Amino acid sequence: MKKGTELELEIERFADRGKSVARTDGFVVFVPGGVPGDRVRARVIRKKRKYAEARVIDLLSASDLRSEPRCAHFGTCGGCQWQHVDYRVQSDAKRQSVVDAFGRIAGLDDLEVEPTLEAENTYGYRNKMEFSFSAARWLTLEEIASGDALDRSFALGLHVPGNFEKVLDLRECHLMGEWVSRLLNSIREIATSSGWDAWNVRTHEGYLRHLVVRASEAENEAMVNLVVSSRDDEREAAVAALLMEQFPEVSTFIVTLNRSPSQTAYGRNRTIYGSGVIHDRIGDLRFRIAPESFFQTNTQQAGRLYDCVVEMADFSASDRVFDLYCGTGSIALYVARHVSSVVGVELFRESVRAARTNAAENGIANALFEIGDVTDLIGPLVEKHGAPDIVIVDPPRPGLHPKAMAALGSLAPGRIVYVSCNPQTMARDIGMLGDAYRVDRVRPVDMFPHTYHIEAVARLTRKA
């Protein structure tokens, strides 16, 4: 077998990161886009010693597990990977990824992982999307084959997978409300008809950089944040007029100036109209969201995730709780009513400022927030607030740093509730705590339907 070889394969199962597995003469072939039960013709695009990767070129026989994608861009756009998979099959596959991680990495082959807590809305569930402008438009195979004269110098949409420069020019997106697709097309129209140029990541030139959209169904508010490389009052006024005339959903419009080469949607903000913030709710808590604020992207499912945390923690009114890596404090504030006190720890000053603001605006006095690295603050926190009965950890994708693991071990709380967006690092960390803690429960929570991403919540109880 070598690169370019064509194979007939039967897809056996899903693997990590949305790929699927087939075998030929016992040799493993990873096939992105395949569904278990498919029979496909695929071309090898990469050959390694122990496995190969292949791209489907023809679907010979479709699996019964397939579903009809809703979006015309599916298969090229990187925003979704599994629109072609029945949703129940998606949730089962996500649960299996958690089972596999705990078995392979933590050695917990007999661990009973609960069924995935599925999302009630599988489309239109996101409250935030970040679209990019690019001077390098990605053309699909169909567009190339059409022979039409297409402008490659302007695109507004999402980056194609694995390409930092090329952007797929989106005409629709079903991850937010219908009005967001209309917004994309209207912004593209005013920009192209007016001759506004898109950002070129190689030359670091171009006016338009990002279009960030946030929306709150609970408060009926929406924010449009246009990220540009230079100030232009006339252009900003034109976009504002467009939004006010055609998009009553938009309650505030902000222009962010980013002159740096870095591909980020952050910079100096200027509010053109509205308050410059929106608000959203998780349960009965109201959160203030600024352009740079982190907030759970699936509001409805975030409430169900936090309910799962509360259920697993099994709080009592006298409990002292530490919430490590607390971000803007949404979990800490959500659990505060169930406990005596909760102390959130977060490295980023802006996040802590937002957490304190949200605590004050919701009238929560028993949630305090400290700025600093978890590894440095554990000792001082215990001296200041007392040892915790329960610790909640929600670390970034790389999981807990070894020093953070040591700090957590020194706290020796009765229970740990571990929230993670990465089953592999979660399993690794929990495996390392195995001498002192037993795993009582693990439940996957699907925050992002039609993608391979999965959150999980685990409860660990200290051994006698």
C-alpha positions in Angstrom: 0.0 0.0 0.0 1.3 3.5 -0.8 -0.1 7.0 -1.2 -2.6 7.2 -4.0 -3.7 3.6 -3.7 -7.5 3.1 -4.0 -9.2 0.7 -1.6 -12.7 -0.7 -1.1 -13.4 -0.5 2.6 -16.1 -1.2 5.1 -16.3 1.3 8.0 -16.2 -0.5 11.3 -16.5 2.1 14.0 -15.8 5.7 15.0 -12.4 6.7 16.3 -11.1 9.9 18.0 -11.6 13.4 16.6 -14.4 12.4 14.2 -12.5 9.9 12.2 -13.7 6.4 11.4 -11.8 3.1 11.3 -11.7 0.5 8.5 -9.3 -2.4 8.0 -7.7 -4.0 4.9 -6.0 -7.3 5.6 -5.9 -6.4 9.3 -4.1 -3.0 8.6 -5.9 0.0 10.1 -7.1 2.8 7.8 -8.6 6.0 9.3 -11.3 7.4 7.1 -12.7 10.9 7.9 -16.4 11.2 7.0 -17.1 7.5 7.1 -20.0 6.1 9.1 -20.0 2.6 10.6 -21.7 0.3 8.1 -20.6 2.4 5.0 -18.9 0.6 2.2 -16.7 3.1 0.4 -14.0 3.5 -2.2 -11.2 5.6 -0.7 -7.8 6.9 -1.8 -4.8 6.7 0.6 -3.5 10.2 1.3 -1.0 9.3 4.1 0.8 6.0 4.9 2.5 5.4 8.2 4.1 2.2 9.6 1.1 1.2 11.7 -1.8 2.9 9.9 -2.9 4.8 6.9 -5.3 7.7 6.3 -7.7 7.7 3.3 -10.2 10.1 1.8 -13.6 8.8 0.6 -14.0 9.2 -3.2 -17.2 7.2 -3.7 -19.9 6.0 -1.3 -20.7 2.5 -2.6 -23.2 1.5 0.0 -24.6 3.9 2.7 -25.0 2.9 6.3 -28.4 3.0 8.0 -26.8 5.2 10.6 -26.5 8.1 8.2 -28.6 11.3 8.3 -29.2 14.0 5.7 -27.0 17.0 6.4 -29.0 20.3 6.7 -26.2 22.6 5.5 -25.1 23.0 1.9 -21.5 23.6 3.1 -21.3 20.4 5.0 -18.3 18.3 4.1 -16.1 21.3 3.2 -16.7 23.7 6.2 -15.0 22.7 9.4 -17.8 24.0 11.7 -19.5 20.6 11.8 -18.2 17.1 11.2 -21.2 14.9 11.9 -24.3 16.3 10.3 -24.4 13.2 8.2 -24.7 11.0 11.3 -28.0 10.2 13.1 -27.9 12.2 16.4 -28.5 9.2 18.7 -25.5 7.5 17.0 -23.5 10.7 17.6 -24.2 10.6 21.3 -23.4 6.9 21.6 -20.1 7.5 19.8 -19.2 10.3 22.2 -20.0 8.1 25.2 -17.8 5.4 23.7 -14.9 7.9 23.3 -15.1 8.5 27.0 -15.3 4.8 27.8 -12.2 4.2 25.6 -10.2 7.0 27.1 -10.8 5.7 30.7 -10.0 2.2 29.7 -6.9 2.9 27.6 -5.4 5.7 29.6 -6.6 5.3 33.2 -6.8 1.5 33.1 -10.5 1.6 34.3 -11.9 -0.9 31.9 -14.8 -1.8 34.1 -15.9 1.8 34.7 -19.6 2.3 34.0 -19.9 5.5 31.9 -23.5 6.8 32.0 -25.4 7.6 28.8 -24.6 11.0 27.1 -26.8 13.8 28.3 -28.0 14.8 24.9 -28.8 18.3 23.7 -32.5 19.2 23.3 -31.6 21.5 20.3 -29.2 20.1 17.8 -29.2 23.1 15.5 -29.3 26.8 16.4 -27.8 26.0 19.7 -24.7 28.3 19.7 -24.8 31.8 21.3 -21.6 32.9 19.7 -19.9 32.5 16.3 -16.7 34.0 15.1 -16.4 34.4 11.3 -13.3 35.4 9.5 -12.7 37.6 6.5 -9.9 36.5 4.1 -8.3 37.7 0.9 -7.8 34.0 0.1 -11.1 32.4 -0.7 -11.3 28.6 -0.6 -13.0 27.2 -3.7 -14.8 23.9 -3.5 -14.4 21.2 -6.1 -17.8 21.9 -7.4 -17.0 25.6 -7.8 -13.8 24.9 -9.6 -15.6 22.4 -11.9 -18.3 24.9 -12.7 -15.9 27.0 -14.8 -17.5 30.2 -13.4 -15.4 33.3 -12.9 -15.2 33.5 -9.1 -13.6 36.2 -7.0 -10.9 34.5 -4.9 -9.8 37.7 -3.2 -12.7 38.0 -0.7 -14.4 35.5 1.7 -16.5 35.7 4.8 -17.0 32.5 6.7 -15.0 29.9 8.5 -11.5 28.5 7.9 -11.4 25.2 6.1 -9.9 22.5 8.4 -6.1 22.6 8.6 -5.6 25.8 6.6 -4.7 29.0 8.5 -5.2 31.2 5.4 -8.1 30.0 3.3 -11.7 30.8 4.3 -14.8 29.1 2.9 -17.3 31.8 1.8 -20.4 30.8 3.8 -23.9 31.5 2.5 -25.6 29.7 5.4 -24.8 28.4 8.9 -27.3 26.5 11.1 -25.4 26.7 14.3 -27.0 29.9 15.3 -30.4 31.5 14.4 -31.5 32.0 10.8 -30.9 35.7 11.0 -27.1 35.1 11.3 -27.0 33.6 7.8 -28.8 36.7 6.5 -26.3 38.9 8.4 -23.3 37.2 6.8 -24.8 37.7 3.3 -25.7 41.4 4.0 -22.2 42.2 5.4 -20.6 40.5 2.4 -22.7 42.5 0.0 -22.0 45.9 1.6 -18.3 45.1 1.8 -17.8 43.8 -1.8 -20.1 46.4 -3.4 -18.2 49.2 -1.5 -14.7 47.8 -2.4 -13.7 47.1 1.2 -10.7 44.6 1.3 -10.4 41.6 3.4 -7.4 40.8 5.7 -4.5 39.1 4.0 -2.7 36.9 6.6 0.5 36.9 4.6 0.9 40.6 3.8 -0.9 41.8 7.0 -3.0 44.2 4.9 -6.8 44.6 4.5 -9.5 46.4 6.4 -11.9 43.6 7.5 -10.7 40.9 9.9 -13.5 39.2 11.8 -17.2 39.3 12.4 -18.2 38.0 15.8 -21.9 37.5 16.6 -23.4 36.8 20.1 -27.0 36.3 20.9 -29.1 35.7 24.0 -32.6 34.2 23.5 -33.4 34.6 27.2 -32.9 38.4 27.1 -33.7 38.9 23.4 -30.4 40.7 22.9 -27.6 40.3 20.2 -24.2 41.8 19.7 -22.4 42.3 16.4 -18.6 42.9 16.8 -16.8 43.9 13.6 -13.0 43.5 14.0 -11.0 45.8 11.7 -7.4 46.8 11.1 -8.0 50.6 11.0 -10.6 53.2 12.0 -13.0 54.4 9.4 -16.0 56.4 10.6 -17.8 56.3 7.3 -17.6 52.5 6.9 -18.6 52.0 10.5 -21.6 54.3 10.1 -22.6 52.3 6.9 -22.6 49.0 8.8 -24.5 50.5 11.7 -27.2 51.8 9.3 -27.4 48.4 7.7 -27.8 46.7 11.1 -30.4 49.1 12.4 -32.5 48.9 9.2 -32.4 45.2 8.5 -31.5 43.5 11.8 -33.7 44.6 14.7 -32.3 41.5 16.6 -29.0 43.4 17.1 -29.1 45.4 20.3 -25.5 46.6 20.2 -22.8 47.1 17.6 -19.1 47.3 18.4 -16.1 47.9 16.3 -12.8 46.4 17.5 -9.5 47.7 16.3 -6.8 45.1 15.9 -3.6 46.3 14.2 -1.5 43.4 15.2 -0.5 40.5 12.9 -2.1 38.0 15.3 -5.3 36.4 14.1 -7.4 37.2 17.1 -10.7 39.0 17.5 -9.5 41.1 20.4 -8.3 44.7 20.5 -9.5 48.2 21.4 -13.3 48.3 21.5 -15.6 51.1 20.4 -19.3 50.9 20.9 -21.1 52.4 17.9 -24.6 51.9 19.3 -26.3 50.1 22.2 -24.7 49.4 25.6 -21.7 47.5 24.4 -22.7 44.4 26.3 -25.5 41.8 26.2 -26.9 39.6 29.0 -27.8 35.9 29.1 -29.1 33.5 31.7 -28.1 30.1 33.0 -30.9 29.0 35.3 -32.0 32.1 37.2 -28.6 33.7 37.1 -28.0 36.7 34.8 -24.6 37.2 33.2 -23.1 40.3 31.7 -21.3 39.5 28.5 -18.8 42.0 27.0 -17.0 41.4 23.6 -14.0 39.8 25.3 -16.0 37.7 27.8 -15.8 34.0 28.0 -19.3 32.4 28.3 -20.5 28.9 27.7 -21.3 28.7 24.0 -24.4 26.5 24.4 -26.5 28.3 27.0 -29.3 25.8 27.4 -26.9 22.8 27.7 -24.7 24.7 30.1 -27.5 24.8 32.6 -27.9 21.0 32.3 -24.2 20.6 32.6 -24.2 22.6 35.8 -27.2 20.7 37.2 -25.1 17.6 36.6 -22.2 19.1 38.6 -24.7 19.9 41.5 -26.1 16.4 41.4 -22.7 14.7 41.5 -21.3 17.0 44.2 -24.2 16.1 46.5 -23.7 19.4 48.4 -24.7 20.1 52.0 -25.4 23.6 53.3 -22.3 23.6 55.4 -19.8 22.7 52.6 -16.9 24.8 51.7 -16.1 24.6 48.0 -13.1 25.5 45.9 -13.7 26.0 42.1 -10.3 25.8 40.4 -9.9 27.3 36.9 -13.2 29.1 37.5 -13.1 31.4 34.4 -15.8 34.0 34.8 -17.3 32.1 37.7 -20.4 30.7 36.1 -20.1 27.3 37.9 -19.2 28.8 41.2 -22.1 31.2 41.1 -24.5 28.4 40.1 -23.5 26.2 43.0 -23.3 29.0 45.6 -26.9 28.7 46.8 -26.3 25.0 47.7 -23.2 25.6 50.0 -21.8 27.7 52.8 -19.1 29.3 50.6 -17.4 28.9 47.3 -14.0 30.3 46.3 -13.1 30.5 42.7 -9.5 30.6 41.4 -8.6 31.9 38.0 -5.3 33.1 36.5 -6.8 35.8 34.1 -7.6 39.1 35.8 -10.3 40.1 33.3 -12.2 36.8 34.0 -12.0 37.4 37.7 -13.3 40.9 37.3 -16.2 39.6 35.3 -16.9 36.9 37.9 -17.0 39.5 40.7 -19.3 41.7 38.7 -21.7 38.8 38.0 -21.7 37.8 41.7 -22.6 41.4 42.7 -25.3 41.7 40.0 -26.9 38.5 41.1 -26.7 39.3 44.8 -24.5 36.4 45.6 -22.3 37.2 48.7 -20.9 33.7 49.5 -18.9 33.4 46.3 -15.4 34.9 46.3 -12.8 35.0 43.6 -9.1 35.0 43.7 -6.6 35.9 41.0 -3.6 33.6 40.5 -2.2 30.3 39.5 -3.8 27.3 41.2 -0.3 25.9 42.1 0.7 29.0 44.0 -2.6 29.8 45.7 -3.6 26.6 47.4 -1.7 27.2 50.6 -2.8 30.8 51.0 -6.4 29.9 50.2 -6.6 27.3 52.9 -5.1 29.7 55.4 -7.6 32.4 54.4 -10.8 30.4 53.8 -10.2 27.0 55.4 -9.8 23.6 53.8 -12.5 22.7 51.2 -14.9 19.8 51.6 -15.4 19.6 47.9 -13.2 20.8 45.0 -14.6 21.5 41.5 -12.0 21.5 38.7 -12.6 22.6 35.1 -9.2 22.8 33.5 -8.3 23.8 30.0 -7.9 21.0 27.3 -4.4 20.1 28.3 -5.7 19.1 31.8 -4.1 19.6 35.1 -0.4 20.5 35.3 1.6 18.1 37.5 2.1 20.9 40.1 -1.7 21.4 40.1 -2.2 17.7 40.6 0.1 17.9 43.6 -1.7 20.9 45.0 -5.0 19.2 44.6 -3.7 16.1 46.4 -2.5 18.3 49.3 -6.0 19.6 49.7 -7.4 16.1 50.1 -11.1 17.1 49.8 -13.8 14.5 50.5 -15.0 14.8 46.9 -13.7 16.1 43.6 -16.0 17.0 40.7 -14.0 17.1 37.5 -15.4 18.8 34.5 -13.6 18.4 31.2 -13.8 19.1 27.5 -11.1 16.5 26.8 -11.7 12.9 27.8 -8.1 11.9 27.2 -6.5 14.4 29.7 -9.4 13.8 32.1 -8.7 10.1 32.1 -5.0 10.7 32.6 -5.5 13.0 35.5 -8.1 10.8 37.2 -5.9 7.8 36.7 -3.1 9.6 38.6 -5.5 10.2 41.5 -6.4 6.5 41.6 -4.4 5.7 44.8 -6.4 8.3 46.8 -9.7 8.5 45.1 -12.3 6.2 43.5 -14.4 7.2 40.6 -18.1 7.0 41.5 -19.7 8.4 38.3 -18.8 9.7 34.9 -21.4 11.3 32.6 -20.7 12.7 29.1 -22.6 15.9 28.3 -23.1 16.9 24.6 -22.5 20.6 24.3 -21.8 20.6 20.6 -24.1 18.4 18.4 -22.8 17.5 14.9 -19.2 17.8 16.1 -17.0 15.2 17.8 -16.4 17.3 20.8 -17.7 16.1 24.2 -17.7 17.4 27.8 -17.8 15.0 30.7 -18.4 15.3 34.4 -16.9 12.8 36.9 -17.2 12.5 40.7 -14.3 11.2 42.7 -14.6 10.2 46.4 -11.6 10.0 48.7 -10.9 6.4 49.8 -10.9 5.6 53.5 
